[in-house]
Amino acid sequence: QELDKSLTDLKEDLSKQVKGRKFIQELPTEGWSEEKLLEEIKELLDLGEFDVKTGGLSGTCHKPDDDIVKVVTNAYSLTAYTNPLNPDAFPGIRKMEAEVVRMAARLFNGDENSVGTMTSGGTESL
């Protein structure tokens, strides 16, 4: 009974968060155009009440500087389809990882024996 109530509450909360939008549960028969895809993403991003530009939500987002957003977006677009788990195919990504790990180690007074790795929050983070 308590579990049923929890599930019902969860479904109601989720429905409120997504403002009653239906969940897409199957791949479309035909692929979406770039315009439709971007429109859908923008609508989904607008579902939240939090405005990242005003800040104020600790640990979640930081107020973006437009120039930095442009640089980060361009850098990400260059590396989005690389795979750091395959360093033989992407030696430049391996080098970048090693450099970032070393910089982070030095920030925490690590020595030449300090080691580390980077993750993106995906499977490799487990």
Backbone bond lengths (Angstrom), bond angles and torsions (degrees), N, CA, C in turn:
res aa  C-N    CA-C-N  psi(-1)  N-CA   C-N-CA  omega(-1)  CA-C   N-CA-C  phi
1 Q - - - 1.449 - - 1.541 110.44 -
2 E 1.336 116.23 -46.41 1.467 120.81 178.97 1.527 110.41 -65.05
3 L 1.332 116.28 -39.12 1.465 120.53 178.00 1.524 110.77 -63.86
4 D 1.323 116.82 -43.03 1.463 120.62 177.95 1.523 110.89 -60.33
5 K 1.328 116.93 -41.79 1.465 121.13 178.94 1.531 110.42 -64.36
6 S 1.336 116.46 -42.54 1.469 120.66 178.87 1.522 111.18 -61.94
7 L 1.327 116.32 -43.20 1.472 120.08 178.86 1.521 111.52 -64.92
8 T 1.318 116.25 -40.84 1.466 120.68 177.93 1.525 110.09 -63.46
9 D 1.328 116.99 -45.06 1.468 121.14 178.39 1.524 111.23 -61.16
10 L 1.330 115.62 -42.54 1.460 120.60 179.58 1.526 110.80 -61.71
11 K 1.318 116.84 -45.36 1.468 121.09 179.25 1.527 111.36 -62.40
12 E 1.337 116.70 -41.24 1.462 120.79 178.63 1.526 111.02 -65.07
13 D 1.338 116.59 -44.18 1.465 120.56 178.68 1.526 111.02 -61.36
14 L 1.322 115.95 -44.13 1.462 120.10 179.99 1.515 110.97 -64.04
15 S 1.319 116.67 -41.94 1.459 120.65 179.25 1.524 110.97 -61.64
16 K 1.333 116.44 -39.35 1.471 120.25 177.44 1.530 110.32 -65.86
17 Q 1.334 116.59 -43.36 1.460 119.97 -178.65 1.521 112.23 -62.15
18 V 1.312 116.52 -38.64 1.472 119.44 -178.58 1.517 111.62 -94.53
19 K 1.333 114.50 10.87 1.465 122.29 175.03 1.532 112.40 53.39
20 G 1.336 115.43 41.03 1.460 120.80 174.85 1.519 115.47 76.25
21 R 1.324 117.16 2.56 1.476 118.84 179.76 1.522 110.26 -63.54
22 K 1.292 115.85 139.71 1.463 121.75 177.68 1.531 109.25 -73.13
23 F 1.306 116.09 145.98 1.451 120.92 176.08 1.516 109.74 -84.78
24 I 1.315 116.28 133.98 1.466 121.57 176.48 1.521 106.03 -78.88
25 Q 1.314 116.89 121.34 1.454 120.22 -174.30 1.523 113.98 -114.16
26 E 1.326 116.07 -4.86 1.462 119.80 178.55 1.512 109.44 -137.27
27 L 1.317 115.08 151.31 1.457 119.24 175.09 1.522 109.06 -64.38
28 P 1.325 117.55 141.64 1.467 118.97 177.33 1.525 110.54 -65.83
29 T 1.320 116.00 152.00 1.462 120.83 179.05 1.521 110.63 -59.60
30 E 1.340 115.35 -40.64 1.463 121.00 176.30 1.509 108.45 -120.28
31 G 1.313 116.04 145.70 1.460 120.53 179.84 1.523 111.65 -62.28
32 W 1.322 115.48 152.03 1.464 120.86 178.94 1.519 110.03 -79.32
33 S 1.303 114.85 151.54 1.460 119.85 173.11 1.526 108.20 -73.07
34 E 1.304 116.03 162.28 1.470 120.50 176.69 1.527 109.80 -57.33
35 E 1.325 116.36 -41.85 1.472 120.89 -179.33 1.528 111.36 -60.23
36 K 1.335 116.60 -46.55 1.469 120.56 -179.50 1.530 110.39 -65.04
37 L 1.313 117.58 -42.46 1.457 121.73 179.66 1.529 110.97 -60.55
38 L 1.316 116.63 -48.68 1.469 120.51 -179.18 1.529 111.16 -65.77
39 E 1.321 117.09 -37.04 1.466 121.12 176.69 1.526 110.40 -61.70
40 E 1.319 116.27 -44.77 1.473 121.26 179.10 1.527 110.58 -61.49
41 I 1.319 117.30 -45.46 1.465 121.26 179.85 1.525 110.46 -61.46
42 K 1.324 117.19 -45.05 1.468 120.48 179.51 1.523 111.11 -61.53
43 E 1.323 117.08 -41.59 1.465 120.40 178.56 1.524 111.06 -63.86
44 L 1.318 116.98 -40.97 1.460 120.50 179.50 1.526 111.12 -66.90
45 L 1.315 117.14 -39.00 1.461 120.24 178.06 1.525 111.80 -66.29
46 D 1.310 116.79 -28.41 1.466 121.26 179.68 1.528 113.24 -78.95
47 L 1.340 118.36 -5.96 1.454 120.25 -179.30 1.526 112.44 -67.83
48 G 1.312 117.52 -30.17 1.462 120.88 -178.36 1.513 112.05 -75.80
49 E 1.305 115.08 155.82 1.462 121.66 179.12 1.530 111.41 -88.14
50 F 1.320 116.62 -20.44 1.455 121.53 -174.73 1.520 111.19 -78.30
51 D 1.315 116.53 131.53 1.467 121.75 176.20 1.520 107.76 -102.66
52 V 1.317 116.56 108.27 1.459 121.46 -176.47 1.528 112.04 -56.91
53 K 1.320 117.33 -28.93 1.462 120.55 -177.08 1.520 113.18 -70.16
54 T 1.337 117.26 -20.82 1.464 119.42 179.17 1.520 112.05 -91.51
55 G 1.340 117.05 -12.17 1.460 120.34 -178.66 1.517 110.72 69.21
56 G 1.298 116.92 -159.08 1.446 121.76 173.51 1.514 116.17 89.56
57 L 1.325 119.06 8.31 1.455 120.58 176.31 1.525 106.75 -124.27
58 S 1.296 115.23 90.71 1.456 122.90 -173.07 1.516 112.53 -54.80
59 G 1.323 115.12 136.57 1.451 120.90 174.62 1.516 115.12 78.54
60 T 1.305 118.19 -2.56 1.449 119.78 -176.87 1.518 111.91 -108.05
61 C 1.299 116.46 -54.59 1.457 121.04 -175.89 1.517 109.64 -144.31
62 H 1.275 114.29 157.02 1.456 120.40 174.59 1.522 107.60 -120.12
63 K 1.308 115.67 150.58 1.467 119.62 179.61 1.531 108.74 -61.70
64 P 1.329 117.15 117.31 1.466 119.02 -176.69 1.522 112.08 -79.13
65 D 1.298 114.87 141.08 1.455 122.01 171.69 1.525 105.84 -92.63
66 D 1.320 117.94 127.66 1.466 121.24 -173.91 1.523 112.94 -54.70
67 D 1.334 117.83 -38.31 1.467 120.36 179.65 1.530 110.91 -66.50
68 I 1.333 116.35 -40.02 1.460 119.90 179.52 1.529 110.24 -68.90
69 V 1.326 116.70 -40.31 1.469 120.12 177.63 1.528 109.80 -57.94
70 K 1.308 117.24 -42.18 1.466 120.90 -179.70 1.532 110.61 -62.88
71 V 1.329 117.47 -45.66 1.463 121.07 -179.87 1.528 110.48 -63.93
72 V 1.331 116.61 -47.51 1.466 120.49 -178.88 1.524 110.88 -61.96
73 T 1.316 117.20 -43.00 1.461 121.08 179.85 1.525 110.79 -62.97
74 N 1.311 116.90 -43.33 1.466 119.88 178.35 1.525 111.22 -65.22
75 A 1.329 117.17 -42.79 1.468 120.61 179.06 1.525 110.40 -63.61
76 Y 1.315 116.35 -43.77 1.467 119.21 179.72 1.521 110.83 -62.55
77 S 1.327 116.99 -40.87 1.466 118.94 -178.00 1.526 111.56 -62.95
78 L 1.324 117.39 -28.47 1.460 120.27 178.06 1.529 112.73 -75.11
79 T 1.325 116.48 -27.15 1.466 119.71 -173.33 1.530 113.80 -114.02
80 A 1.314 118.12 1.65 1.466 121.57 -173.41 1.521 113.54 -57.26
81 Y 1.306 118.04 -32.27 1.461 120.08 -176.02 1.524 112.61 -108.55
82 T 1.318 115.76 27.41 1.460 120.07 170.78 1.522 107.47 -96.51
83 N 1.311 116.07 166.75 1.454 120.18 -179.85 1.524 109.63 -134.01
84 P 1.336 116.38 102.74 1.466 119.56 -179.91 1.527 113.41 -61.45
85 L 1.334 117.95 -15.88 1.458 120.21 177.56 1.526 111.77 -77.23
86 N 1.336 116.60 -5.02 1.452 121.19 177.75 1.528 108.73 -125.16
87 P 1.338 116.70 71.62 1.463 120.02 -174.39 1.520 114.40 -65.44
88 D 1.347 118.19 -22.93 1.463 118.81 177.10 1.518 110.90 -66.41
89 A 1.325 117.06 -32.91 1.465 120.91 179.02 1.524 111.44 -82.65
90 F 1.339 116.46 -25.17 1.470 120.84 -176.13 1.527 110.42 -130.93
91 P 1.343 117.76 67.88 1.464 119.85 -177.74 1.527 113.40 -63.16
92 G 1.319 117.56 -28.15 1.469 119.86 178.11 1.522 111.63 -67.58
93 I 1.328 116.08 -35.22 1.469 120.41 177.03 1.527 108.92 -67.71
94 R 1.336 116.76 -39.88 1.470 120.63 176.68 1.526 110.21 -59.41
95 K 1.329 116.51 -43.76 1.466 120.92 -179.92 1.527 110.50 -62.58
96 M 1.339 116.68 -45.05 1.469 119.50 179.21 1.524 111.01 -60.62
97 E 1.325 116.57 -42.40 1.462 120.61 179.26 1.525 110.15 -60.78
98 A 1.317 116.79 -47.08 1.465 120.72 -179.37 1.523 111.22 -60.27
99 E 1.316 116.52 -39.94 1.464 120.53 179.84 1.530 111.34 -66.44
100 V 1.320 116.48 -44.15 1.474 120.06 -179.93 1.525 110.40 -65.71
101 V 1.327 117.00 -42.12 1.467 120.45 178.16 1.532 109.98 -61.15
102 R 1.316 117.23 -43.65 1.467 120.19 179.66 1.527 110.82 -64.04
103 M 1.331 117.37 -43.16 1.474 120.48 178.24 1.521 110.56 -59.99
104 A 1.343 116.39 -44.38 1.469 120.51 179.84 1.527 110.45 -64.54
105 A 1.321 117.08 -41.77 1.471 120.56 178.92 1.526 110.30 -60.18
106 R 1.299 116.89 -42.89 1.472 119.96 179.74 1.525 111.99 -66.23
107 L 1.332 116.97 -34.97 1.471 119.57 176.75 1.527 111.04 -60.17
108 F 1.351 116.14 -29.12 1.466 121.06 -179.14 1.527 111.64 -106.16
109 N 1.334 115.50 25.82 1.469 122.43 177.14 1.527 113.28 60.12
110 G 1.314 116.26 31.80 1.453 119.69 176.34 1.519 110.52 -74.09
111 D 1.328 115.59 153.79 1.463 119.54 178.82 1.530 109.88 -104.17
112 E 1.351 115.92 -167.85 1.466 119.37 -177.20 1.529 112.83 -67.60
113 N 1.328 117.26 -12.43 1.466 120.66 177.88 1.528 113.13 -90.75
114 S 1.335 116.89 -5.39 1.464 120.84 179.23 1.526 109.05 -70.29
115 V 1.317 115.79 139.89 1.456 120.85 179.65 1.529 108.71 -132.36
116 G 1.316 116.27 167.21 1.457 120.37 178.15 1.506 110.49 -176.67
117 T 1.301 114.36 -178.77 1.450 121.55 177.31 1.517 108.18 -150.95
118 M 1.301 117.73 163.10 1.463 121.74 177.71 1.524 108.50 -111.31
119 T 1.311 115.18 146.47 1.452 120.09 173.64 1.508 108.76 -133.52
120 S 1.324 115.55 160.65 1.458 119.84 -179.03 1.523 111.94 -108.09
121 G 1.320 116.19 4.65 1.452 119.40 -176.58 1.513 112.79 94.40
122 G 1.308 116.62 2.15 1.452 120.91 179.67 1.519 111.73 -90.39
123 T 1.313 115.94 -155.80 1.458 121.80 -177.30 1.523 111.82 -54.96
124 E 1.314 116.77 -37.17 1.465 119.37 -176.57 1.511 113.02 -67.00
125 S 1.327 117.76 -11.73 1.455 120.80 179.58 1.522 112.72 -82.38
126 L 1.304 117.57 -9.48 1.469 120.81 -178.70 1.498 111.81 -77.94
